[in-house]
Amino acid sequence: MVLAALVIAAALVWWKLLGAHTGEAEVFEMPGAVSKELGAGEWALYSEEVGGSQRVANEDEITVEGPADVAVAGTSGFVSDLSEIDVDGTTYDVFARMRIDEAGTYVVTIAGDTTAGTTPVVLGPYTDSDGRSLVTGVVVVLAVLLGGLGLLVLVVGLVLRARGRRTPG
């Protein structure tokens, strides 16, 4: 049982370690622009869901200028991306992804109508919640199986011990 608890604790630590490093996240207003040093890898734009709706920008409203060409892909559609990032206690949901092949300073601009007001947007590392969920789920299932196996061994041991104490008779 202790081993199972340790495995579950390891799964929770794994979940946190694979999450986005929010120190790399930059909050800015949409519509608007931000200039940020981005490392090579997957980056995303996130916005907060308020009252059951999320204000997002379409791919054609987002431009990324920097040392290399960057294509922006939206995450809504038939299969939605459920990735999110927490910044200063606020959870933001992904609405666009981009792959940065060459590290450098990039300017991300989101166009739009300012008459509707502005919306806080986060430019941060892409968090692959599906991959983390799968790994964490497998680890938790293994922990439960180990715990069940431990309980079975304990019961069998107690039964054998009780049978060994019987007096012949």
Secondary structure, 3 states (H helix, E strand, C coil): CHHHHHHHHHHHHHHHHHCCCHHHCEEEEECEEEEEEECCEEEEEEECEECCEECCCCHHHEEEECCCCCCEEECCCCCCCCCEEEECCEEEEEEEEEEECCCEEEEEEECCCHHHCCEEEEEEECCCHHHHHHHHHHHHHHHHHHHHHHHHHHHHHHHHHHHHCCCCC
